Amino acid sequence: MLWVIQGVFSFIATAAFGILFNAPKKTLFHCGLAGAIGWLIYFTLQKQGVDAVPASFAGAFVISIVAHILARRFKMPMIIFSVAGIIPLVPGGMAYNAMRHVVENDYLASIQYAARAFIITGAIVMGLVFAEVFMQLIFNMIRKRKAKAIGDVM
């Protein structure tokens, strides 16, 4: 039951951010789906004891792959799906705690929270970049196969 609740709430949050980012109405369901899939990957890895950094990387990687697939299907920029999709992974609570500790003059704890937030954010970025490179390699292979098939026919 916990998985369903996590999936539903991450879907709603992601679709709501899609509305805030002015995503086209016909893509809101798919934006929510991309975010829910990425969050469930993250959540599953966290439940299995994986650290937040690799779990965030994996979630962002999957979100980017899904965003590429949806972008091809709808003939729209992938950023529509990926920006809304990564929202559940963003370490906002950790950044808040870092700033709260700065205000409370607890700089040591603040640095720890801030460093962790930066590392997780970097993992999210790297997940998006690696998925982009991976998809470009796949698309290049598909293009070469099509070109070879056309060359073989002629």
N, CA, C and O atoms as a GROMACS GRO file, in nm:
protein
  616
    1MET      N    1   0.082  -0.120   0.000
    1MET     CA    2   0.000   0.000   0.000
    1MET      C    3   0.086   0.126   0.000
    1MET      O    4   0.049   0.228  -0.059
    2LEU      N    5   0.202   0.118   0.067
    2LEU     CA    6   0.290   0.232   0.074
    2LEU      C    7   0.337   0.274  -0.065
    2LEU      O    8   0.350   0.393  -0.093
    3TRP      N    9   0.364   0.176  -0.153
    3TRP     CA   10   0.410   0.206  -0.289
    3TRP      C   11   0.304   0.282  -0.367
    3TRP      O   12   0.334   0.375  -0.442
    4VAL      N   13   0.178   0.243  -0.348
    4VAL     CA   14   0.068   0.310  -0.418
    4VAL      C   15   0.056   0.454  -0.371
    4VAL      O   16   0.040   0.545  -0.451
    5ILE      N   17   0.063   0.474  -0.240
    5ILE     CA   18   0.053   0.609  -0.185
    5ILE      C   19   0.167   0.696  -0.236
    5ILE      O   20   0.146   0.810  -0.278
    6GLN      N   21   0.289   0.642  -0.232
    6GLN     CA   22   0.405   0.717  -0.282
    6GLN      C   23   0.388   0.751  -0.430
    6GLN      O   24   0.416   0.864  -0.471
    7GLY      N   25   0.343   0.654  -0.509
    7GLY     CA   26   0.323   0.677  -0.652
    7GLY      C   27   0.217   0.782  -0.680
    7GLY      O   28   0.236   0.869  -0.764
    8VAL      N   29   0.105   0.772  -0.610
    8VAL     CA   30  -0.005   0.867  -0.633
    8VAL      C   31   0.036   1.009  -0.594
    8VAL      O   32   0.012   1.104  -0.669
    9PHE      N   33   0.097   1.024  -0.478
    9PHE     CA   34   0.134   1.159  -0.434
    9PHE      C   35   0.246   1.219  -0.520
    9PHE      O   36   0.246   1.340  -0.546
   10SER      N   37   0.340   1.137  -0.562
   10SER     CA   38   0.445   1.191  -0.650
   10SER      C   39   0.387   1.226  -0.786
   10SER      O   40   0.431   1.323  -0.849
   11PHE      N   41   0.291   1.149  -0.833
   11PHE     CA   42   0.223   1.181  -0.959
   11PHE      C   43   0.152   1.316  -0.947
   11PHE      O   44   0.165   1.401  -1.035
   12ILE      N   45   0.078   1.335  -0.841
   12ILE     CA   46   0.003   1.460  -0.821
   12ILE      C   47   0.099   1.579  -0.810
   12ILE      O   48   0.076   1.683  -0.872
   13ALA      N   49   0.206   1.563  -0.732
   13ALA     CA   50   0.301   1.673  -0.716
   13ALA      C   51   0.368   1.708  -0.848
   13ALA      O   52   0.384   1.826  -0.880
   14THR      N   53   0.405   1.607  -0.925
   14THR     CA   54   0.472   1.632  -1.052
   14THR      C   55   0.377   1.698  -1.152
   14THR      O   56   0.414   1.793  -1.221
   15ALA      N   57   0.255   1.646  -1.160
   15ALA     CA   58   0.158   1.706  -1.251
   15ALA      C   59   0.126   1.850  -1.210
   15ALA      O   60   0.107   1.936  -1.296
   16ALA      N   61   0.120   1.877  -1.081
   16ALA     CA   62   0.095   2.013  -1.034
   16ALA      C   63   0.209   2.106  -1.074
   16ALA      O   64   0.185   2.220  -1.113
   17PHE      N   65   0.332   2.059  -1.064
   17PHE     CA   66   0.444   2.141  -1.109
   17PHE      C   67   0.441   2.158  -1.261
   17PHE      O   68   0.485   2.261  -1.312
   18GLY      N   69   0.390   2.059  -1.332
   18GLY     CA   70   0.372   2.074  -1.476
   18GLY      C   71   0.277   2.190  -1.506
   18GLY      O   72   0.298   2.265  -1.602
   19ILE      N   73   0.174   2.204  -1.425
   19ILE     CA   74   0.081   2.316  -1.441
   19ILE      C   75   0.152   2.448  -1.413
   19ILE      O   76   0.136   2.545  -1.488
   20LEU      N   77   0.232   2.452  -1.305
   20LEU     CA   78   0.306   2.574  -1.271
   20LEU      C   79   0.405   2.613  -1.380
   20LEU      O   80   0.427   2.732  -1.404
   21PHE      N   81   0.464   2.514  -1.447
   21PHE     CA   82   0.562   2.540  -1.552
   21PHE      C   83   0.497   2.557  -1.689
   21PHE      O   84   0.566   2.561  -1.791
   22ASN      N   85   0.365   2.567  -1.692
   22ASN     CA   86   0.289   2.588  -1.816
   22ASN      C   87   0.313   2.478  -1.920
   22ASN      O   88   0.324   2.507  -2.039
   23ALA      N   89   0.321   2.354  -1.874
   23ALA     CA   90   0.329   2.242  -1.969
   23ALA      C   91   0.195   2.232  -2.041
   23ALA      O   92   0.091   2.260  -1.982
   24PRO      N   93   0.196   2.191  -2.167
   24PRO     CA   94   0.069   2.175  -2.238
   24PRO      C   95  -0.024   2.079  -2.165
   24PRO      O   96   0.020   1.981  -2.106
   25LYS      N   97  -0.153   2.109  -2.170
   25LYS     CA   98  -0.250   2.030  -2.093
   25LYS      C   99  -0.248   1.882  -2.132
   25LYS      O  100  -0.267   1.795  -2.046
   26LYS      N  101  -0.224   1.854  -2.259
   26LYS     CA  102  -0.227   1.713  -2.301
   26LYS      C  103  -0.106   1.635  -2.251
   26LYS      O  104  -0.103   1.512  -2.261
   27THR      N  105  -0.006   1.703  -2.196
   27THR     CA  106   0.113   1.633  -2.147
   27THR      C  107   0.117   1.623  -1.994
   27THR      O  108   0.209   1.561  -1.940
   28LEU      N  109   0.021   1.681  -1.924
   28LEU     CA  110   0.026   1.683  -1.777
   28LEU      C  111   0.023   1.542  -1.719
   28LEU      O  112   0.096   1.513  -1.624
   29PHE      N  113  -0.060   1.454  -1.775
   29PHE     CA  114  -0.065   1.317  -1.725
   29PHE      C  115   0.070   1.250  -1.741
   29PHE      O  116   0.117   1.180  -1.651
   30HIS      N  117   0.133   1.270  -1.856
   30HIS     CA  118   0.261   1.206  -1.883
   30HIS      C  119   0.374   1.268  -1.802
   30HIS      O  120   0.469   1.199  -1.764
   31CYS      N  121   0.365   1.398  -1.774
   31CYS     CA  122   0.463   1.462  -1.684
   31CYS      C  123   0.453   1.398  -1.545
   31CYS      O  124   0.554   1.363  -1.484
   32GLY      N  125   0.330   1.382  -1.498
   32GLY     CA  126   0.310   1.318  -1.369
   32GLY      C  127   0.359   1.175  -1.368
   32GLY      O  128   0.415   1.128  -1.269
   33LEU      N  129   0.339   1.105  -1.478
   33LEU     CA  130   0.384   0.967  -1.490
   33LEU      C  131   0.537   0.959  -1.483
   33LEU      O  132   0.591   0.872  -1.416
   34ALA      N  133   0.605   1.049  -1.552
   34ALA     CA  134   0.752   1.051  -1.550
   34ALA      C  135   0.802   1.075  -1.408
   34ALA      O  136   0.894   1.007  -1.363
   35GLY      N  137   0.744   1.170  -1.340
   35GLY     CA  138   0.786   1.199  -1.202
   35GLY      C  139   0.757   1.085  -1.108
   35GLY      O  140   0.838   1.054  -1.021
   36ALA      N  141   0.641   1.021  -1.124
   36ALA     CA  142   0.605   0.909  -1.037
   36ALA      C  143   0.698   0.791  -1.059
   36ALA      O  144   0.739   0.725  -0.963
   37ILE      N  145   0.733   0.763  -1.182
   37ILE     CA  146   0.825   0.653  -1.212
   37ILE      C  147   0.961   0.682  -1.150
   37ILE      O  148   1.018   0.595  -1.083
   38GLY      N  149   1.013   0.801  -1.170
   38GLY     CA  150   1.143   0.837  -1.113
   38GLY      C  151   1.142   0.832  -0.962
   38GLY      O  152   1.236   0.782  -0.901
   39TRP      N  153   1.035   0.884  -0.901
   39TRP     CA  154   1.028   0.881  -0.755
   39TRP      C  155   1.020   0.739  -0.704
   39TRP      O  156   1.083   0.707  -0.603
   40LEU      N  157   0.944   0.652  -0.770
   40LEU     CA  158   0.932   0.514  -0.724
   40LEU      C  159   1.065   0.439  -0.737
   40LEU      O  160   1.096   0.353  -0.655
   41ILE      N  161   1.144   0.472  -0.839
   41ILE     CA  162   1.279   0.415  -0.850
   41ILE      C  163   1.362   0.460  -0.730
   41ILE      O  164   1.426   0.379  -0.663
   42TYR      N  165   1.361   0.589  -0.704
   42TYR     CA  166   1.434   0.645  -0.590
   42TYR      C  167   1.386   0.581  -0.459
   42TYR      O  168   1.468   0.538  -0.378
   43PHE      N  169   1.257   0.575  -0.440
   43PHE     CA  170   1.198   0.523  -0.316
   43PHE      C  171   1.232   0.376  -0.297
   43PHE      O  172   1.264   0.333  -0.186
   44THR      N  173   1.226   0.299  -0.405
   44THR     CA  174   1.259   0.156  -0.398
   44THR      C  175   1.405   0.137  -0.358
   44THR      O  176   1.436   0.055  -0.272
   45LEU      N  177   1.494   0.213  -0.421
   45LEU     CA  178   1.636   0.201  -0.386
   45LEU      C  179   1.661   0.244  -0.242
   45LEU      O  180   1.741   0.180  -0.172
   46GLN      N  181   1.596   0.350  -0.196
   46GLN     CA  182   1.612   0.395  -0.058
   46GLN      C  183   1.564   0.287   0.039
   46GLN      O  184   1.628   0.262   0.142
   47LYS      N  185   1.452   0.222   0.008
   47LYS     CA  186   1.399   0.117   0.094
   47LYS      C  187   1.494  -0.002   0.101
   47LYS      O  188   1.495  -0.075   0.201
   48GLN      N  189   1.574  -0.024  -0.004
   48GLN     CA  190   1.668  -0.134  -0.006
   48GLN      C  191   1.802  -0.096   0.057
   48GLN      O  192   1.896  -0.176   0.055
   49GLY      N  193   1.811   0.023   0.112
   49GLY     CA  194   1.931   0.065   0.184
   49GLY      C  195   2.034   0.138   0.100
   49GLY      O  196   2.145   0.162   0.147
   50VAL      N  197   2.000   0.173  -0.022
   50VAL     CA  198   2.092   0.248  -0.108
   50VAL      C  199   2.094   0.394  -0.062
   50VAL      O  200   1.991   0.449  -0.024
   51ASP      N  201   2.211   0.454  -0.064
   51ASP     CA  202   2.226   0.593  -0.024
   51ASP      C  203   2.146   0.686  -0.117
   51ASP      O  204   2.114   0.648  -0.229
   52ALA      N  205   2.114   0.804  -0.070
   52ALA     CA  206   2.033   0.898  -0.147
   52ALA      C  207   2.102   0.945  -0.275
   52ALA      O  208   2.034   0.978  -0.372
   53VAL      N  209   2.234   0.949  -0.276
   53VAL     CA  210   2.306   0.999  -0.394
   53VAL      C  211   2.289   0.904  -0.514
   53VAL      O  212   2.243   0.950  -0.618
   54PRO      N  213   2.324   0.775  -0.503
   54PRO     CA  214   2.301   0.688  -0.618
   54PRO      C  215   2.153   0.667  -0.649
   54PRO      O  216   2.116   0.647  -0.764
   55ALA      N  217   2.069   0.672  -0.546
   55ALA     CA  218   1.925   0.658  -0.570
   55ALA      C  219   1.873   0.778  -0.650
   55ALA      O  220   1.789   0.762  -0.739
   56SER      N  221   1.922   0.897  -0.619
   56SER     CA  222   1.882   1.017  -0.695
   56SER      C  223   1.934   1.010  -0.838
   56SER      O  224   1.863   1.047  -0.932
   57PHE      N  225   2.056   0.961  -0.855
   57PHE     CA  226   2.112   0.944  -0.988
   57PHE      C  227   2.024   0.849  -1.071
   57PHE      O  228   1.989   0.879  -1.185
   58ALA      N  229   1.989   0.735  -1.012
   58ALA     CA  230   1.908   0.636  -1.084
   58ALA      C  231   1.770   0.693  -1.117
   58ALA      O  232   1.720   0.674  -1.228
   59GLY      N  233   1.708   0.762  -1.022
   59GLY     CA  234   1.576   0.821  -1.047
   59GLY      C  235   1.581   0.924  -1.158
   59GLY      O  236   1.495   0.925  -1.246
   60ALA      N  237   1.682   1.011  -1.156
   60ALA     CA  238   1.696   1.113  -1.260
   60ALA      C  239   1.726   1.050  -1.396
   60ALA      O  240   1.675   1.095  -1.498
   61PHE      N  241   1.808   0.945  -1.396
   61PHE     CA  242   1.840   0.874  -1.520
   61PHE      C  243   1.713   0.818  -1.584
   61PHE      O  244   1.690   0.835  -1.703
   62VAL      N  245   1.632   0.753  -1.504
   62VAL     CA  246   1.507   0.694  -1.555
   62VAL      C  247   1.410   0.804  -1.599
   62VAL      O  248   1.344   0.789  -1.702
   63ILE      N  249   1.401   0.912  -1.524
   63ILE     CA  250   1.313   1.022  -1.563
   63ILE      C  251   1.356   1.077  -1.699
   63ILE      O  252   1.271   1.104  -1.784
   64SER      N  253   1.484   1.094  -1.720
   64SER     CA  254   1.533   1.146  -1.847
   64SER      C  255   1.505   1.051  -1.963
   64SER      O  256   1.469   1.095  -2.072
   65ILE      N  257   1.521   0.921  -1.941
   65ILE     CA  258   1.490   0.822  -2.045
   65ILE      C  259   1.341   0.830  -2.079
   65ILE      O  260   1.305   0.834  -2.197
   66VAL      N  261   1.257   0.831  -1.977
   66VAL     CA  262   1.112   0.841  -2.000
   66VAL      C  263   1.078   0.972  -2.071
   66VAL      O  264   0.994   0.974  -2.160
   67ALA      N  265   1.144   1.082  -2.032
   67ALA     CA  266   1.119   1.212  -2.095
   67ALA      C  267   1.157   1.208  -2.243
   67ALA      O  268   1.086   1.265  -2.327
   68HIS      N  269   1.267   1.142  -2.276
   68HIS     CA  270   1.306   1.129  -2.418
   68HIS      C  271   1.202   1.051  -2.496
   68HIS      O  272   1.165   1.090  -2.607
   69ILE      N  273   1.157   0.942  -2.439
   69ILE     CA  274   1.057   0.859  -2.507
   69ILE      C  275   0.928   0.938  -2.528
   69ILE      O  276   0.869   0.935  -2.636
   70LEU      N  277   0.883   1.007  -2.423
   70LEU     CA  278   0.760   1.086  -2.435
   70LEU      C  279   0.776   1.203  -2.532
   70LEU      O  280   0.683   1.237  -2.605
   71ALA      N  281   0.894   1.263  -2.533
   71ALA     CA  282   0.918   1.374  -2.626
   71ALA      C  283   0.909   1.326  -2.770
   71ALA      O  284   0.854   1.395  -2.856
   72ARG      N  285   0.962   1.209  -2.797
   72ARG     CA  286   0.952   1.153  -2.932
   72ARG      C  287   0.808   1.122  -2.967
   72ARG      O  288   0.762   1.146  -3.079
   73ARG      N  289   0.735   1.067  -2.869
   73ARG     CA  290   0.596   1.028  -2.894
   73ARG      C  291   0.508   1.149  -2.922
   73ARG      O  292   0.425   1.146  -3.013
   74PHE      N  293   0.526   1.255  -2.844
   74PHE     CA  294   0.441   1.374  -2.858
   74PHE      C  295   0.501   1.481  -2.949
   74PHE      O  296   0.438   1.584  -2.974
   75LYS      N  297   0.624   1.456  -2.999
   75LYS     CA  298   0.693   1.553  -3.084
   75LYS      C  299   0.701   1.690  -3.015
   75LYS      O  300   0.663   1.794  -3.070
   76MET      N  301   0.752   1.686  -2.893
   76MET     CA  302   0.770   1.805  -2.811
   76MET      C  303   0.909   1.802  -2.748
   76MET      O  304   0.972   1.696  -2.746
   77PRO      N  305   0.957   1.913  -2.698
   77PRO     CA  306   1.088   1.911  -2.630
   77PRO      C  307   1.083   1.826  -2.504
   77PRO      O  308   0.985   1.826  -2.430
   78MET      N  309   1.191   1.752  -2.481
   78MET     CA  310   1.194   1.664  -2.365
   78MET      C  311   1.196   1.740  -2.233
   78MET      O  312   1.161   1.683  -2.129
   79ILE      N  313   1.235   1.864  -2.235
   79ILE     CA  314   1.243   1.943  -2.113
   79ILE      C  315   1.105   1.959  -2.047
   79ILE      O  316   1.095   1.978  -1.926
   80ILE      N  317   1.000   1.952  -2.128
   80ILE     CA  318   0.864   1.961  -2.073
   80ILE      C  319   0.842   1.849  -1.972
   80ILE      O  320   0.783   1.871  -1.866
   81PHE      N  321   0.889   1.731  -2.004
   81PHE     CA  322   0.868   1.615  -1.917
   81PHE      C  323   0.974   1.604  -1.808
   81PHE      O  324   0.944   1.562  -1.696
   82SER      N  325   1.097   1.640  -1.840
   82SER     CA  326   1.205   1.619  -1.743
   82SER      C  327   1.204   1.723  -1.632
   82SER      O  328   1.235   1.689  -1.517
   83VAL      N  329   1.172   1.848  -1.661
   83VAL     CA  330   1.172   1.951  -1.556
   83VAL      C  331   1.066   1.920  -1.451
   83VAL      O  332   1.094   1.924  -1.331
   84ALA      N  333   0.946   1.888  -1.496
   84ALA     CA  334   0.842   1.852  -1.399
   84ALA      C  335   0.876   1.720  -1.331
   84ALA      O  336   0.847   1.703  -1.212
   85GLY      N  337   0.937   1.628  -1.404
   85GLY     CA  338   0.964   1.495  -1.351
   85GLY      C  339   1.067   1.492  -1.239
   85GLY      O  340   1.058   1.408  -1.150
   86ILE      N  341   1.164   1.582  -1.243
   86ILE     CA  342   1.269   1.576  -1.140
   86ILE      C  343   1.230   1.646  -1.010
   86ILE      O  344   1.303   1.637  -0.911
   87ILE      N  345   1.119   1.713  -1.009
   87ILE     CA  346   1.077   1.788  -0.890
   87ILE      C  347   1.073   1.701  -0.764
   87ILE      O  348   1.121   1.746  -0.659
   88PRO      N  349   1.018   1.579  -0.768
   88PRO     CA  350   1.016   1.501  -0.643
   88PRO      C  351   1.155   1.464  -0.590
   88PRO      O  352   1.170   1.435  -0.472
   89LEU      N  353   1.256   1.465  -0.677
   89LEU     CA  354   1.390   1.426  -0.635
   89LEU      C  355   1.472   1.540  -0.575
   89LEU      O  356   1.573   1.516  -0.509
   90VAL      N  357   1.430   1.662  -0.597
   90VAL     CA  358   1.507   1.779  -0.554
   90VAL      C  359   1.514   1.782  -0.400
   90VAL      O  360   1.412   1.773  -0.334
   91PRO      N  361   1.635   1.796  -0.345
   91PRO     CA  362   1.652   1.792  -0.198
   91PRO      C  363   1.618   1.924  -0.131
   91PRO      O  364   1.703   1.986  -0.068
   92GLY      N  365   1.494   1.968  -0.145
   92GLY     CA  366   1.453   2.096  -0.089
   92GLY      C  367   1.452   2.099   0.063
   92GLY      O  368   1.487   2.200   0.123
   93GLY      N  369   1.413   1.988   0.124
   93GLY     CA  370   1.412   1.982   0.270
   93GLY      C  371   1.552   1.994   0.328
   93GLY      O  372   1.572   2.057   0.432
   94MET      N  373   1.648   1.934   0.259
   94MET     CA  374   1.786   1.942   0.305
   94MET      C  375   1.840   2.084   0.290
   94MET      O  376   1.912   2.132   0.378
   95ALA      N  377   1.808   2.151   0.181
   95ALA     CA  378   1.851   2.289   0.162
   95ALA      C  379   1.785   2.380   0.267
   95ALA      O  380   1.847   2.473   0.317
   96TYR      N  381   1.661   2.352   0.298
   96TYR     CA  382   1.592   2.428   0.403
   96TYR      C  383   1.663   2.411   0.537
   96TYR      O  384   1.686   2.508   0.609
   97ASN      N  385   1.697   2.286   0.569
   97ASN     CA  386   1.767   2.261   0.696
   97ASN      C  387   1.902   2.331   0.701
   97ASN      O  388   1.944   2.380   0.806
   98ALA      N  389   1.971   2.335   0.587
   98ALA     CA  390   2.099   2.406   0.582
   98ALA      C  391   2.080   2.553   0.615
   98ALA      O  392   2.155   2.609   0.695
   99MET      N  393   1.981   2.615   0.556
   99MET     CA  394   1.957   2.758   0.583
   99MET      C  395   1.907   2.780   0.725
   99MET      O  396   1.942   2.880   0.788
  100ARG      N  397   1.826   2.688   0.776
  100ARG     CA  398   1.776   2.700   0.913
  100ARG      C  399   1.892   2.697   1.012
  100ARG      O  400   1.894   2.772   1.110
  101HIS      N  401   1.989   2.609   0.988
  101HIS     CA  402   2.104   2.601   1.077
  101HIS      C  403   2.194   2.724   1.065
  101HIS      O  404   2.260   2.761   1.163
  102VAL      N  405   2.200   2.785   0.950
  102VAL     CA  406   2.275   2.910   0.936
  102VAL      C  407   2.211   3.018   1.024
  102VAL      O  408   2.280   3.090   1.096
  103VAL      N  409   2.079   3.027   1.018
  103VAL     CA  410   2.007   3.127   1.098
  103VAL      C  411   2.026   3.101   1.247
  103VAL      O  412   2.033   3.194   1.327
  104GLU      N  413   2.036   2.973   1.284
  104GLU     CA  414   2.054   2.936   1.425
  104GLU      C  415   2.201   2.940   1.468
  104GLU      O  416   2.234   2.901   1.580
  105ASN      N  417   2.290   2.988   1.380
  105ASN     CA  418   2.434   2.996   1.406
  105ASN      C  419   2.499   2.860   1.431
  105ASN      O  420   2.601   2.852   1.500
  106ASP      N  421   2.441   2.756   1.377
  106ASP     CA  422   2.499   2.622   1.385
  106ASP      C  423   2.562   2.592   1.249
  106ASP      O  424   2.507   2.519   1.167
  107TYR      N  425   2.680   2.651   1.227
  107TYR     CA  426   2.741   2.647   1.096
  107TYR      C  427   2.793   2.508   1.057
  107TYR      O  428   2.793   2.473   0.939
  108LEU      N  429   2.836   2.432   1.154
  108LEU     CA  430   2.887   2.299   1.122
  108LEU      C  431   2.776   2.211   1.064
  108LEU      O  432   2.797   2.143   0.963
  109ALA      N  433   2.661   2.211   1.128
  109ALA     CA  434   2.547   2.133   1.077
  109ALA      C  435   2.501   2.190   0.943
  109ALA      O  436   2.461   2.115   0.854
  110SER      N  437   2.506   2.321   0.930
  110SER     CA  438   2.465   2.386   0.805
  110SER      C  439   2.552   2.340   0.688
  110SER      O  440   2.502   2.311   0.579
  111ILE      N  441   2.682   2.334   0.713
  111ILE     CA  442   2.773   2.290   0.606
  111ILE      C  443   2.746   2.146   0.568
  111ILE      O  444   2.752   2.111   0.450
  112GLN      N  445   2.716   2.062   0.665
  112GLN     CA  446   2.686   1.922   0.636
  112GLN      C  447   2.560   1.908   0.552
  112GLN      O  448   2.559   1.834   0.454
  113TYR      N  449   2.455   1.979   0.589
  113TYR     CA  450   2.331   1.975   0.511
  113TYR      C  451   2.351   2.032   0.371
  113TYR      O  452   2.304   1.975   0.272
  114ALA      N  453   2.421   2.143   0.362
  114ALA     CA  454   2.442   2.207   0.232
  114ALA      C  455   2.526   2.118   0.141
  114ALA      O  456   2.496   2.105   0.022
  115ALA      N  457   2.631   2.058   0.196
  115ALA     CA  458   2.715   1.970   0.114
  115ALA      C  459   2.635   1.851   0.064
  115ALA      O  460   2.647   1.811  -0.051
  116ARG      N  461   2.554   1.795   0.150
  116ARG     CA  462   2.470   1.681   0.110
  116ARG      C  463   2.370   1.722   0.002
  116ARG      O  464   2.350   1.649  -0.095
  117ALA      N  465   2.309   1.839   0.017
  117ALA     CA  466   2.215   1.888  -0.084
  117ALA      C  467   2.285   1.910  -0.218
  117ALA      O  468   2.230   1.876  -0.323
  118PHE      N  469   2.406   1.967  -0.214
  118PHE     CA  470   2.483   1.989  -0.338
  118PHE      C  471   2.520   1.857  -0.403
  118PHE      O  472   2.513   1.846  -0.526
  119ILE      N  473   2.559   1.759  -0.325
  119ILE     CA  474   2.598   1.630  -0.382
  119ILE      C  475   2.478   1.561  -0.445
  119ILE      O  476   2.490   1.505  -0.554
  120ILE      N  477   2.365   1.564  -0.378
  120ILE     CA  478   2.244   1.502  -0.435
  120ILE      C  479   2.201   1.576  -0.561
  120ILE      O  480   2.161   1.514  -0.659
  121THR      N  481   2.209   1.708  -0.559
  121THR     CA  482   2.176   1.786  -0.679
  121THR      C  483   2.270   1.750  -0.794
  121THR      O  484   2.226   1.737  -0.908
  122GLY      N  485   2.397   1.735  -0.764
  122GLY     CA  486   2.493   1.693  -0.866
  122GLY      C  487   2.460   1.555  -0.921
  122GLY      O  488   2.476   1.530  -1.041
  123ALA      N  489   2.416   1.464  -0.834
  123ALA     CA  490   2.378   1.331  -0.880
  123ALA      C  491   2.257   1.337  -0.973
  123ALA      O  492   2.250   1.263  -1.071
  124ILE      N  493   2.163   1.425  -0.943
  124ILE     CA  494   2.047   1.442  -1.030
  124ILE      C  495   2.091   1.494  -1.167
  124ILE      O  496   2.047   1.443  -1.270
  125VAL      N  497   2.177   1.593  -1.167
  125VAL     CA  498   2.228   1.650  -1.293
  125VAL      C  499   2.302   1.544  -1.372
  125VAL      O  500   2.283   1.531  -1.493
  126MET      N  501   2.388   1.468  -1.305
  126MET     CA  502   2.464   1.364  -1.374
  126MET      C  503   2.371   1.256  -1.431
  126MET      O  504   2.396   1.204  -1.539
  127GLY      N  505   2.264   1.223  -1.359
  127GLY     CA  506   2.167   1.127  -1.411
  127GLY      C  507   2.102   1.177  -1.539
  127GLY      O  508   2.084   1.101  -1.634
  128LEU      N  509   2.068   1.306  -1.542
  128LEU     CA  510   2.009   1.365  -1.663
  128LEU      C  511   2.109   1.367  -1.778
  128LEU      O  512   2.074   1.337  -1.892
  129VAL      N  513   2.234   1.401  -1.749
  129VAL     CA  514   2.337   1.408  -1.853
  129VAL      C  515   2.370   1.270  -1.907
  129VAL      O  516   2.380   1.252  -2.029
  130PHE      N  517   2.388   1.172  -1.819
  130PHE     CA  518   2.421   1.037  -1.865
  130PHE      C  519   2.308   0.979  -1.949
  130PHE      O  520   2.334   0.911  -2.049
  131ALA      N  521   2.184   1.005  -1.911
  131ALA     CA  522   2.072   0.956  -1.990
  131ALA      C  523   2.068   1.024  -2.127
  131ALA      O  524   2.034   0.960  -2.227
  132GLU      N  525   2.103   1.152  -2.132
  132GLU     CA  526   2.108   1.223  -2.260
  132GLU      C  527   2.212   1.160  -2.351
  132GLU      O  528   2.185   1.136  -2.469
  133VAL      N  529   2.330   1.132  -2.299
  133VAL     CA  530   2.436   1.069  -2.378
  133VAL      C  531   2.393   0.929  -2.421
  133VAL      O  532   2.413   0.890  -2.536
  134PHE      N  533   2.335   0.855  -2.330
  134PHE     CA  534   2.287   0.720  -2.361
  134PHE      C  535   2.184   0.722  -2.473
  134PHE      O  536   2.191   0.641  -2.566
  135MET      N  537   2.089   0.814  -2.465
  135MET     CA  538   1.984   0.822  -2.568
  135MET      C  539   2.042   0.867  -2.701
  135MET      O  540   1.998   0.820  -2.806
  136GLN      N  541   2.140   0.955  -2.700
  136GLN     CA  542   2.204   0.996  -2.826
  136GLN      C  543   2.274   0.879  -2.891
  136GLN      O  544   2.269   0.864  -3.013
  137LEU      N  545   2.341   0.795  -2.812
  137LEU     CA  546   2.405   0.676  -2.866
  137LEU      C  547   2.302   0.581  -2.927
  137LEU      O  548   2.323   0.526  -3.035
  138ILE      N  549   2.191   0.562  -2.859
  138ILE     CA  550   2.085   0.476  -2.910
  138ILE      C  551   2.027   0.532  -3.040
  138ILE      O  552   2.010   0.459  -3.137
  139PHE      N  553   1.998   0.662  -3.041
  139PHE     CA  554   1.941   0.723  -3.162
  139PHE      C  555   2.040   0.717  -3.278
  139PHE      O  556   1.998   0.696  -3.392
  140ASN      N  557   2.169   0.736  -3.253
  140ASN     CA  558   2.269   0.725  -3.359
  140ASN      C  559   2.274   0.583  -3.415
  140ASN      O  560   2.287   0.565  -3.536
  141MET      N  561   2.266   0.484  -3.328
  141MET     CA  562   2.264   0.345  -3.375
  141MET      C  563   2.141   0.317  -3.461
  141MET      O  564   2.150   0.250  -3.563
  142ILE      N  565   2.028   0.369  -3.419
  142ILE     CA  566   1.904   0.350  -3.496
  142ILE      C  567   1.916   0.418  -3.632
  142ILE      O  568   1.878   0.360  -3.734
  143ARG      N  569   1.970   0.541  -3.634
  143ARG     CA  570   1.988   0.612  -3.761
  143ARG      C  571   2.081   0.536  -3.854
  143ARG      O  572   2.053   0.526  -3.974
  144LYS      N  573   2.190   0.484  -3.801
  144LYS     CA  574   2.284   0.409  -3.884
  144LYS      C  575   2.221   0.282  -3.940
  144LYS      O  576   2.245   0.246  -4.055
  145ARG      N  577   2.141   0.215  -3.859
  145ARG     CA  578   2.073   0.094  -3.908
  145ARG      C  579   1.974   0.128  -4.019
  145ARG      O  580   1.965   0.056  -4.118
  146LYS      N  581   1.901   0.238  -4.001
  146LYS     CA  582   1.805   0.279  -4.105
  146LYS      C  583   1.880   0.317  -4.232
  146LYS      O  584   1.839   0.280  -4.342
  147ALA      N  585   1.990   0.391  -4.217
  147ALA     CA  586   2.068   0.431  -4.336
  147ALA      C  587   2.125   0.308  -4.405
  147ALA      O  588   2.126   0.302  -4.528
  148LYS      N  589   2.170   0.212  -4.330
  148LYS     CA  590   2.224   0.088  -4.389
  148LYS      C  591   2.114   0.010  -4.457
  148LYS      O  592   2.135  -0.044  -4.566
  149ALA      N  593   1.995   0.003  -4.395
  149ALA     CA  594   1.883  -0.068  -4.456
  149ALA      C  595   1.840  -0.001  -4.586
  149ALA      O  596   1.807  -0.070  -4.682
  150ILE      N  597   1.841   0.131  -4.590
  150ILE     CA  598   1.805   0.203  -4.712
  150ILE      C  599   1.912   0.181  -4.819
  150ILE      O  600   1.880   0.164  -4.937
  151GLY      N  601   2.039   0.181  -4.776
  151GLY     CA  602   2.149   0.156  -4.871
  151GLY      C  603   2.145   0.016  -4.926
  151GLY      O  604   2.178  -0.005  -5.043
  152ASP      N  605   2.105  -0.082  -4.845
  152ASP     CA  606   2.097  -0.221  -4.891
  152ASP      C  607   1.982  -0.239  -4.991
  152ASP      O  608   1.992  -0.322  -5.081
  153VAL      N  609   1.874  -0.163  -4.976
  153VAL     CA  610   1.759  -0.174  -5.066
  153VAL      C  611   1.795  -0.119  -5.204
  153VAL      O  612   1.752  -0.173  -5.306
  154MET      N  613   1.871  -0.013  -5.206
  154MET     CA  614   1.904   0.051  -5.333
  154MET      C  615   2.013  -0.025  -5.396
  154MET      O  616   2.058   0.010  -5.506
   0.00000   0.00000   0.00000
